Amino acid sequence: MTSSILVLGAGMVGTCTALHLQQRGFEVTLVDRRAPGQETSFGNAGLIQQEAVEPYAFPREPGFLLNVALGRGAQVHWHARGLWQMAGSLLRYLHHSHPKRHAQATEAYSRLIAHATDEHDLLITAAGAQDLVTREGFRFVFRSAKALDEASQRAEDLRVRFGVRSEAENTAQLAQAEPALRASLAGAVHWLDPWAVNNPGALVQRYADLFVARGGRVMTGDAASLQVQGKGWSVLTAEGRVDAEQAVLALGPWADGLIRTLGYHFPLFIKRGYHQHYRSTAQLRQPVLDAERGYVLAPMQRGLRLTTGAEFAPIDAPPTPVQLAKAEVLARELVELGEALPEPPWLGARPCTADMLPVMGPAPRHTGLWFNFGHAHQGFTLGPVAGRLLAEMVSGGPTGVDPMPYRPSRFG
Ligand SMILES: Cc1cc2nc3c(=O)[nH]c(=O)nc-3n(C[C@H](O)[C@H](O)[C@H](O)COP(=O)(O)OP(=O)(O)OC[C@H]3O[C@@H](n4cnc5c(N)ncnc54)[C@H](O)[C@@H]3O)c2cc1C
């Protein structure tokens, strides 16, 4: 008999989870309050980050932290209420960012990242989404020779330990590779393996279209209506109540709110981020991270997208796009940015965990309930890997990656 399952949340993670469950014979209903790929998976920098083998640690450099505290720079912004609300999780994040513990997290994280482009490739091909993807890597660009040297050493270290491929470029090589960069920069690290997506929301929609073409159902509904129903679960949708034997929560930054109602208090927090599109005449070939200033410029279908670093604020606090304003000034030093498109800045939130590892596996105290969230800075990258791993666990078969480091029960 076919087993039924609800997947709540149709971002990159939920949509890929639905596809992989469907592939294993489950009757899957994908539920979201919006259309697929309209939230965090819509507004990111569109990078499939095959180079991101190290999860993003809590910065420890005193100078950097002083700047953050004083509100200097574009990299980090904070609301006092946000810091207060997330204080417990942030302290645990600081604890796990100790070099020894970060190295352990990197071991587990890199095992997921290793499959990122291969897993996307299968779905991109099946969904006919090649037109959205460029497979030429992206660059960290550096203004100072010292920062370039340090980054080149780190890149070499990642090559030796994880096989991450990159090329160091000096001023002239960078100018030749990216003639649109008008500032004279010290150089770049060109990561060769990542891919760039020129419309991240559209890629999720294509994956969702594939899911529907293969017989899956996408419904509008509110995950907050999730209830135990007999031996299974139910959720209310625009088309009425839908029952299923099992359910997966893939609610990205909203997961915390829902699991709290089920009695789970995990050390989760969010890092908000903004984007704005510009009518730039600069023809950047690949995305660039202005590494010492902390923002990304990514060529997109709608224009040049500028995305910002981390803002520690409650998920529902009104937008305060001060980082965007600062990053815009810095970006104008690098490229002909042009006018901003006349629309409000986009605001989203990276779903983070204190130990920098996603939460993937069975809910500790609820039968037939599964978690798949907390993919932080790389949820767009990791969606297909996370979807496969979760589906392998639900179907009880062998898993391609050892799921132990990501098990929800590590948080109680
Ligand atoms: C500025 C910025 C830049 C980034 N750049 C990159 C990048 O280049 N590469 C990368 O890999 N990652 C990047 N990320 C991170 C990445 O975007 C996220 O990790 C990823 O999108 C998370 O995917 P998700 O499916 O878990 O969450 P989401 O995409 O947010 O999906 C969650 C879904 O749950 C739905 N939902 C929530 N509550 C309910 C409810 N009550 N009922 C029904 N549905 C509900 C939402 O509507 C949403 O569709 C970036 C993030 C930001 C903010």
The ligand as a Gaussian input file, in Angstrom:
#p B3LYP/6-31G(d) Opt

LIG

0 1
 C       20.599000      37.369000       1.935000
 C       20.728000      35.872000       1.864000
 C       21.603000      35.306000       0.940000
 C       21.739000      33.918000       0.871000
 N       22.539000      33.371000      -0.099000
 C       22.616000      32.022000      -0.223000
 C       23.352000      31.435000      -1.282000
 O       23.905000      32.116000      -2.144000
 N       23.439000      30.082000      -1.339000
 C       22.817000      29.284000      -0.409000
 O       22.949000      28.067000      -0.482000
 N       22.050000      29.813000       0.570000
 C       21.937000      31.154000       0.684000
 N       21.178000      31.700000       1.674000
 C       20.495000      30.804000       2.619000
 C       19.292000      30.134000       1.960000
 O       18.531000      31.085000       1.253000
 C       18.418000      29.440000       3.004000
 O       19.208000      28.606000       3.816000
 C       17.367000      28.567000       2.316000
 O       16.622000      29.323000       1.390000
 C       16.441000      27.932000       3.332000
 O       15.519000      27.149000       2.598000
 P       14.280000      26.526000       3.311000
 O       13.522000      25.757000       2.300000
 O       14.709000      25.838000       4.552000
 O       13.440000      27.817000       3.814000
 P       12.448000      28.759000       2.973000
 O       12.911000      28.945000       1.600000
 O       12.194000      29.968000       3.799000
 O       11.126000      27.892000       2.920000
 C       10.294000      27.742000       4.052000
 C        8.866000      27.736000       3.539000
 O        7.992000      27.536000       4.649000
 C        6.817000      28.277000       4.394000
 N        6.107000      28.505000       5.644000
 C        6.560000      29.131000       6.744000
 N        5.613000      29.130000       7.695000
 C        4.540000      28.485000       7.174000
 C        3.255000      28.158000       7.672000
 N        2.850000      28.492000       8.910000
 N        2.412000      27.477000       6.871000
 C        2.779000      27.124000       5.612000
 N        3.981000      27.401000       5.096000
 C        4.855000      28.079000       5.868000
 C        7.313000      29.562000       3.762000
 O        6.282000      30.204000       3.029000
 C        8.462000      29.058000       2.897000
 O        8.058000      28.826000       1.560000
 C       21.007000      33.084000       1.763000
 C       20.112000      33.657000       2.667000
 C       19.962000      35.039000       2.715000
 C       18.971000      35.621000       3.677000

